[in-house]
């Protein structure tokens, strides 16, 4: 959508997919638009999110959950 200057995605876990499951979508968005990602992520996902290469900008507004809490 050309009229949008930025895309915001909210991680809604456990109601929606994990950040790790959405990484390819995030990469595709970042090829064209700045991206804001908010919500809970695991430590391992944070590391992968920090490696994303934004074309126009990336804002991470996250709550980090320790990986060892993933299956409690």
N, C-alpha and C positions, 0 to 999 in steps of 0.2 A: 504494500500500500504506500504509494508515493507521498501521501499527505502526512504520514506519521514521521516524526523526527526521532522517535525512540520507541523501543519495545520493552515492556516490563513483564517479567515472569515471576510468579510466586510459587515456590515449592510448597505443596500442600500434602506433606507426608504425615500420616499414613494414608490419606485419602487419595493421593495421586502418585505419579511416578517419582522415584528418587532423582536427585540431580544427575547421578551417574547414568541413568537411563535416558536422560534428556540431553546429554552432552553434544551429540551430533546435531540436534536441533539448535542448540546454542551457537555452535560453530556456523551453521547456515545463516542464522540471523545476523551474527557479527560480521559476515561478509558484506552486509548491506546497510545495517543500522546499528547505532549504539544500543546497548542492552543493560537493563537493570534486573538483577536476580536477587530475590529476597526469600527468606524462609530458613527452615532447619536443614543442615547438611552434616554429614559425617566428616571427620578430619580428613580421611582419604579423598573424599569428594572435593573438599576445599583446596587441597593441593592441585587437583586436576583443573578446577575452576580458575585458579591463579595462573595456570599455564595457557589459558585461552588467549588468542591473539586478536584483540578488537581492532576493527578498521576505523571506527569512529569514537569508541569509548565503551567502558565497562564499569558498572557500579555493582559491588557486592554488598548487600545488606543482609547478613546471615547470622544465624544462631548455630554455633558449632557444637555438635554432639560427639563425644568420644566414640571411636570405632568399637571399643569393647562393650558399649551400651547398645549396639545394633540389634542384638537378639534377646534383649530382656523383655 
